[in-house]
Amino acid sequence: MRELSLHILDIAQNSIEAGANTVEITVDEDESSDLLTIRVADDGCGIPEEILKHITDPFATSRRTRRVGLGIPLFSEAARVAGGDLEIQSGSGQGTEIKATFKISNIDRAPLGDMAETMALLIVCNPHVDFKYEHSRGKTRFRCSTGMLAKILGGMSIGSPSAVPVIRNVIREGLKHVQMT
């Protein structure tokens, strides 16, 4: 995948398919340590131990619709080639946390991509899921959640296609402040 935001979209979709009610997405750009950290955590059904042992193998998947799962292996490889790593904590019935790190200065690090678009699509297409998004750079932090966005939308349904530009704009404006630091 050309952008890290597409990996985030894929991992968040895995969370939704695992029955998550809450998905937390955190992006931390720590220039002082030259690390970009992406964390996706959920309260879904978790990953069974026998799958977790081989999670970066594209042929180790719990899916019944196809025999390969490329999302986590590709995310892991993207982190590895950019001087980082991927860690997963999970267990049956315990939810899952995936944390990937990337060297910011590494020439092979994929760009982050359009997080406003990614988050808007996730939220509008999955109105039953509580998304929490946090993006920090240095001491500047932007946070938003499905609940906060629902208040901004007023009476408009968070699952309405009309909500996409509003959500996208709220996130873009918040991210402008983070990127200015």
N, C-alpha and C positions, 0 to 999 in steps of 0.2 A: 504494500500500500504506500502511496506516495506521501501521505500526510498522517501524522500521529492521531489526529482527530478521528480518522476513519477506523483506526485500531480501537479507540475509545468507544466509538459507536458499536463496533462489533462485540467488544467485551460487555458493554452495557446491555446489548441485546441478549447475550448469553445469560446475564443476570435475570432479565425479564422472563426468559424461557425457563429459568430455574425457579420461578415462582416468587421472585423478590417483590416485596411491597415497598421497600426503600432501597435506592441506589445512590451512593455518595461518590461523586467524582471530584478529585482534587488534583490540581496542577500547580506545582511549585517550581518557580524559576529562581534558583539560588545561584546568582552569578559569583558570589564570594567563594563558593565551593565548586563552581563550574558544573553544577548538576541541575538537570531538569528531572523532576520526579512526577510521575503520573500514578495516581492511585484510584482504583475502582473497587468499592466495597459494597456488598449487598447482604440482605437478610434472607436470601433464597435457601434452597434445600441443601446447598453445599455440594462438594465434589467427593465422591466415594474414594477411599484411600487407594484402592487398586487402580483407579484412573489417575489420581493425583501423582502417583509414582512415575507415570509416563506421560504427563500432561503436555510436554513439549514435542512429543512424537505425533505427527499428523494422523497416524493411524490408530491412535488411542483416543477414542471419543465415546461419550455416553449417548450420543444421538442415535436414534433409530431410523431417521430419514435418509442418512447417508453414512458411509463408513469412514469418512475422513473429517477431521476438524482442523482447519488451518489457522483460525484466529489467534489462539495462544501461541502456537509455534512461530507464526510470522511476527507477532508482537515481541516475543522473546528474541528472535533473530535481529529485529530492528534495534532493540536495546543493546544487544551484544556487539553489533558492528559499529555502534556509536559509543563504544567504551563503557557501556553500562551493564545492567543485569535485570533479571525479572525474578520476582519472588511471589509465591502463592501460599496463602494460608487458608485452609478450608478443612471441612470435615462434614460428613453427612449430618444434616439438620443444624449446621452451625453457620451457614452463610459462607461467603468467599471474599477474600481480599487479595487483589492482584496489584502489585507495586512494581513499576518499571522505572529504571533510572537511565539517563542518557547524559553523556558529557556534552554540555552546551557548545563547547568550542570544537567538537569533533566534526570534521568536514562531511562525514557520512551520516550525521544525524538528519533524519527527515524533518521538514518543517512541521510545526504544531498543526497548522491548518486553521480552518474556520470553526472555532469552538462555539460561536454564537449560533451558527447554522446547525451544528451537530446537536447542541443542547435543545434548540427549538424543535428539531425533528423528533428527538427522543421524547420530549415532554408532550408535544401535541399528539403523537402517535400512540402514546401510552399514558392517557390521562389518569388511569387508576394507580399509577406508580408515583411515589413521592421521591422526586429527584432533588438532591442537594448538590450544588456545584460551588466549588471554591477555587479561586485562582489567585495565587500570590506571587509577588516579585519583590524581594527585599522586605520592607516593612509595610508595603501597600498590599491590601487584600480586597478582593471582590467576592461577595457571597450572594447566592440567590437560591431560591427553593421553589418548588411547585406551589407551596402555600403563599409565598410572597408574590409570585407571579399571578396567582388566582385573585389576590386582592387588587393588584394593578389592573387586571382585566375587568374588574367589576362584575357585571352580570354575564359577560361573555364566557362561554364554556372554554375551559383550557384545552379541550380536544377539538375545538373548531379550527378549520383551516384559516379563518380570519385572525386567529390568535398568533399564528406564525410570525408575521412581521412585527407585532408588538413585542413578543418574547425575544425575538432576534435583536431588536433595537435596544431593549433593556439590557441585554447581555453585552452587546457591542459597546454601549455607553459605559457600562461598568468596567469592561476590559480596557477601554481607552485610558482610564485613570491608572490602572495597573501598569500598562505599557509605558506610561510617561515617567516612571521612576527611573 
